[in-house]
Amino acid sequence: MTDLLPSLVDSPPDLTGKVILVTGGTGSFGQAFVRRLLDAHDPAKVIVFSRDEQKHHTMSQTFRDKRLRFFIGDVRDRERMMRALTGVDIVVHSAAMKHVSIAEYNPLEAIRTNIDGATNVIDAAIERGVQRVVALSTDKACSPVNLYGATKLCMEKLFVAANSLAGAADTRFNLVRYGNVVGSKGSVVPLFQQQKLEGTLTLTEPAMTRFWISMDQAIDLVMLALKEGHGGEVFIPKIPACTVETLALAMAPEAEHKVIGIRPGEKMHESLITLDEAHNVLEYDRHYIILPNFPFWGGEPRTDGTRLPEGFHYTSAVADQLDVPQVRELLTALGFI
């Protein structure tokens, strides 16, 4: 972690002796989160839930730990989800179809995974008496312009309302919302790394901005939600941003640039908090919390944090902007250059 991307949690939750299941556990976030659990905490068991047999096999060869279990399954399969959550204390829901263009071309598949799958996780968690559930959302859920963002917005609404469905049960649901993780599969950094060797980088639009968040920070945010969440809140990090051109200059200053235009479903600037959400947001030193509109499941309202001023919105265009030297510093610290 660098000073430009600081830790988002001072002290993690106590997960000693807990049974933790991670949906999408063989993905980029899932593997990093499992590694953090095994290295820095003392869980009784960590269950990796994923439908990809080959990734299970590869991960099992890398993560040799007696506390680890591999559970083949799909969040679309309600019965399998019910079986998987038996005896589980905590669920981190990261399984999703996340590629914008693939979701646009296969809308029903995205709906079945991102919405129907979320419903199955919620039902199984309540039925099996899971204590805490944290789901991963995205900046694309804010005023969505593509199907992926729309499915994630639906998922957010489902997880917030799930606190009401739980009734008198102890199960509580929270969410985290952030942008693309630097260097994750399918992101622009690996693409530019490859194109750098060829001498030409393809830029959708030079002035387009995107948020920066490291994998460690993404994990921190989930840990924060597990520790501080009351139920129905969305945790959002305070993170910097930069233009696509700044990133290109930092990664390959000698390469040529080819502008290819904004792709279908993309925005010029991403948003983490909209104008309409801001009235229901609390601000903290390193993060924001969107409170549920209707805390209809009861509980004491949060009294910490600071209310945002009228007209506040949080986009990659108004976030702290990184310059070329700062981006190079971050990429070096994160091992990408």
C-alpha positions in Angstrom: 0.0 0.0 0.0 1.3 3.5 -0.9 0.5 6.9 0.5 -1.5 7.6 -2.6 -3.7 4.5 -2.0 -3.7 4.2 1.8 -5.3 1.4 3.8 -9.1 1.9 4.3 -9.4 0.1 7.6 -7.4 0.7 10.8 -8.2 -2.6 12.5 -10.0 -5.5 10.8 -12.9 -7.4 12.2 -12.3 -10.4 14.4 -12.8 -13.4 12.2 -11.2 -15.9 14.5 -12.9 -19.3 14.3 -15.4 -18.1 11.7 -16.5 -20.2 8.7 -16.4 -17.8 5.7 -17.6 -18.5 2.2 -16.6 -16.5 -0.9 -18.7 -16.7 -4.0 -16.6 -16.2 -7.1 -13.8 -17.3 -4.9 -11.5 -18.3 -7.8 -11.7 -14.8 -9.4 -9.1 -12.0 -9.0 -10.8 -10.5 -5.9 -11.8 -13.9 -4.5 -8.2 -15.3 -4.6 -6.7 -12.1 -3.1 -9.4 -12.1 -0.4 -8.9 -15.7 0.5 -5.1 -15.1 0.7 -5.7 -12.2 3.2 -8.0 -14.4 5.3 -5.5 -17.2 5.5 -2.4 -15.0 6.1 -3.8 -12.3 8.4 -6.7 -13.9 10.2 -7.5 -17.2 11.9 -10.8 -18.5 10.4 -11.9 -22.0 11.1 -12.7 -22.7 7.5 -12.7 -20.7 4.2 -15.0 -22.1 1.4 -14.2 -21.1 -2.2 -17.5 -21.3 -4.1 -17.2 -21.1 -7.9 -18.4 -22.9 -11.0 -15.0 -23.1 -12.8 -13.5 -26.5 -12.2 -10.1 -25.7 -13.7 -9.7 -22.6 -11.6 -10.5 -24.7 -8.5 -7.8 -27.1 -9.4 -5.2 -24.4 -10.1 -6.0 -22.6 -6.9 -5.9 -25.8 -4.8 -2.3 -26.3 -6.1 -1.3 -22.8 -5.0 -3.2 -22.4 -1.8 -2.2 -25.4 0.3 -4.0 -24.8 3.6 -6.0 -27.3 5.6 -8.6 -24.6 6.4 -9.5 -24.2 2.7 -12.4 -26.0 1.1 -13.4 -26.0 -2.6 -17.0 -26.1 -3.5 -18.1 -26.4 -7.1 -21.3 -24.5 -7.6 -23.2 -21.7 -9.4 -25.0 -18.9 -7.6 -27.8 -19.5 -10.1 -28.4 -22.9 -8.5 -30.6 -22.2 -5.4 -30.3 -25.8 -4.0 -26.6 -25.8 -4.4 -26.4 -22.4 -2.7 -28.5 -23.7 0.2 -26.1 -26.7 0.6 -23.0 -24.6 0.4 -24.1 -22.1 3.2 -24.8 -24.8 5.8 -22.8 -23.9 8.9 -21.4 -20.7 7.3 -21.0 -17.6 9.5 -20.0 -15.0 6.9 -20.5 -14.7 3.1 -18.6 -12.4 0.8 -20.5 -12.3 -2.5 -18.2 -11.5 -5.4 -19.5 -13.8 -8.1 -20.8 -11.9 -11.2 -20.7 -11.5 -14.9 -18.8 -8.2 -15.1 -17.7 -7.6 -18.7 -19.8 -4.8 -20.1 -19.8 -5.9 -23.8 -20.5 -9.6 -22.9 -23.4 -8.6 -20.7 -24.8 -6.4 -23.6 -24.7 -9.3 -26.0 -26.0 -11.9 -23.4 -28.4 -9.9 -21.3 -30.4 -12.9 -19.9 -27.2 -14.6 -18.8 -26.1 -11.4 -16.9 -29.6 -11.2 -15.3 -29.5 -14.8 -14.2 -26.1 -14.5 -12.6 -26.1 -10.9 -11.2 -29.8 -10.7 -10.2 -31.2 -14.2 -9.8 -27.9 -15.3 -8.3 -28.0 -12.5 -5.8 -31.5 -13.6 -4.8 -30.3 -17.1 -4.2 -27.5 -15.9 -2.0 -29.9 -13.8 0.1 -32.4 -16.6 0.5 -29.8 -19.2 1.4 -28.1 -16.8 3.9 -31.3 -16.2 5.7 -32.4 -19.8 5.6 -29.0 -21.0 7.0 -28.6 -18.4 9.6 -25.5 -16.7 8.2 -24.4 -13.8 10.4 -23.0 -11.3 7.9 -23.1 -10.9 4.2 -21.2 -8.4 2.2 -21.8 -8.0 -1.6 -19.5 -6.4 -4.1 -21.0 -3.7 -6.3 -19.5 -1.3 -8.9 -19.4 2.4 -9.9 -21.4 1.3 -13.0 -24.4 0.8 -10.8 -24.7 4.6 -10.4 -27.1 5.9 -13.1 -26.4 2.9 -15.2 -26.0 3.2 -18.9 -25.3 -0.5 -19.6 -26.9 -3.8 -18.7 -24.1 -4.8 -16.3 -24.6 -1.6 -14.3 -28.3 -2.1 -14.3 -28.0 -5.6 -12.9 -25.7 -4.4 -10.2 -28.1 -1.7 -9.2 -30.8 -4.3 -8.9 -28.4 -6.4 -6.8 -27.8 -3.5 -4.5 -31.5 -2.9 -4.0 -32.0 -6.6 -3.3 -29.3 -6.7 -0.7 -30.5 -3.6 1.1 -34.1 -4.9 1.2 -32.8 -8.3 2.4 -32.3 -6.9 5.9 -36.1 -6.6 6.0 -36.6 -10.1 4.7 -34.4 -11.4 7.5 -36.9 -10.1 10.1 -35.9 -11.1 13.6 -33.0 -13.2 12.3 -29.5 -12.0 13.0 -28.5 -12.0 9.3 -27.4 -8.6 8.2 -26.5 -7.5 4.6 -24.2 -4.7 3.5 -22.5 -3.7 0.2 -19.3 -2.1 -1.0 -19.2 -0.1 -4.2 -16.0 0.8 -6.0 -14.4 1.1 -9.5 -12.1 -1.2 -11.4 -9.3 -2.7 -9.4 -5.9 -1.7 -10.9 -4.5 -4.6 -12.9 -7.5 -6.9 -12.5 -8.3 -9.3 -15.3 -10.0 -7.4 -18.2 -8.9 -4.0 -17.0 -6.9 -1.4 -19.1 -3.5 -1.8 -17.3 -2.8 -5.3 -18.6 -4.0 -4.2 -22.0 -1.6 -1.3 -22.1 1.2 -3.6 -20.8 0.7 -5.8 -23.9 0.2 -2.9 -26.3 3.4 -1.2 -25.0 5.4 -4.0 -26.6 3.8 -3.3 -29.9 4.4 0.5 -29.7 0.8 1.7 -30.0 -1.8 2.1 -27.2 -5.5 2.3 -28.1 -7.3 5.0 -26.1 -11.1 5.1 -26.1 -11.1 8.8 -25.3 -8.0 10.7 -23.9 -10.1 12.8 -21.4 -12.0 9.9 -20.1 -11.5 9.5 -16.3 -11.5 6.4 -14.1 -11.1 5.8 -10.4 -8.0 4.1 -8.9 -8.3 1.4 -6.3 -5.8 -1.4 -5.4 -6.8 -4.9 -4.6 -5.6 -4.4 -1.0 -8.0 -1.4 -0.7 -10.9 -3.4 -2.2 -10.3 -6.1 0.5 -10.0 -3.4 3.2 -13.4 -2.0 2.2 -15.0 -5.4 2.6 -13.3 -5.8 6.0 -14.6 -2.4 7.0 -18.2 -3.3 6.0 -17.9 -6.6 7.9 -16.8 -4.7 11.0 -18.9 -1.5 10.9 -22.0 -2.4 8.9 -25.3 -2.2 10.7 -27.3 -3.5 7.8 -28.4 -2.0 4.5 -25.4 0.4 4.1 -23.2 0.8 1.0 -19.6 1.5 1.8 -17.7 3.6 -0.7 -13.9 4.4 -0.6 -12.3 7.8 -1.1 -10.0 7.1 -4.0 -8.2 9.2 -6.6 -8.7 9.2 -10.4 -6.9 10.0 -13.6 -7.5 10.4 -17.3 -6.9 7.6 -19.7 -4.2 9.7 -21.4 -2.4 10.2 -18.1 -2.3 6.5 -17.6 -1.0 5.9 -21.1 1.7 8.5 -20.7 2.7 7.0 -17.3 2.9 3.4 -18.7 4.4 4.0 -22.1 5.7 7.5 -22.6 7.3 6.7 -26.0 4.3 4.8 -27.4 2.0 6.2 -30.0 -1.7 6.8 -29.2 -4.6 5.6 -31.3 -8.0 7.0 -30.3 -10.8 4.5 -31.0 -13.8 6.2 -29.4 -16.0 5.3 -26.5 -17.3 1.8 -26.7 -21.0 0.9 -26.3 -22.1 1.1 -22.6 -19.2 3.2 -21.5 -19.3 6.6 -19.7 -16.8 9.5 -20.0 -16.7 9.6 -16.2 -17.7 7.0 -13.6 -19.8 7.9 -10.5 -19.7 6.4 -7.0 -22.3 8.8 -5.4 -25.0 10.5 -7.4 -26.7 13.8 -6.6 -29.8 12.0 -5.7 -28.0 9.7 -3.3 -25.9 12.4 -1.6 -28.6 13.5 0.9 -28.5 10.1 2.5 -24.7 9.8 2.8 -22.3 10.1 5.7 -18.7 11.1 5.2 -15.7 9.7 7.1 -12.0 10.3 6.9 -11.4 7.6 4.2 -14.8 6.5 3.1 -18.5 7.3 2.7 -21.5 5.3 3.7 -24.8 5.5 1.8 -27.6 4.9 4.4 -30.7 2.8 3.4 -33.6 5.0 2.3 -36.0 3.0 4.5 -34.4 1.3 7.5 -37.6 -0.6 7.8 -36.0 -3.5 9.7 -35.5 -1.4 12.8 -32.3 -0.8 14.6 -30.6 2.4 15.8 -29.7 5.0 13.2 -26.1 5.9 12.7 -25.0 9.0 14.6 -21.4 9.1 13.5 -20.1 10.6 10.3 -20.8 14.0 8.7 -23.7 14.8 6.4 -22.7 16.0 2.9 -23.4 19.5 1.6 -26.2 20.2 -0.9 -25.3 19.4 -4.4 -22.5 16.9 -3.6 -21.7 14.2 -6.1 -18.7 11.9 -6.4 -17.4 11.1 -9.8 -14.0 10.3 -11.4 -14.1 13.8 -12.9 -14.2 15.6 -9.5 -12.2 13.1 -7.4 -8.5 14.0 -6.7 -6.7 13.7 -10.0 -3.3 11.9 -10.3 -0.6 13.3 -12.6 1.8 11.2 -14.7 4.5 11.0 -12.0 2.0 9.9 -9.4 0.5 7.2 -11.7 4.0 5.9 -12.4 4.7 5.8 -8.7 1.5 3.8 -8.1 2.1 1.4 -10.9 5.7 0.8 -9.7 4.5 0.2 -6.1 1.8 -2.2 -7.3 4.3 -4.1 -9.5 3.0 -3.2 -13.0 6.0 -1.2 -14.3 
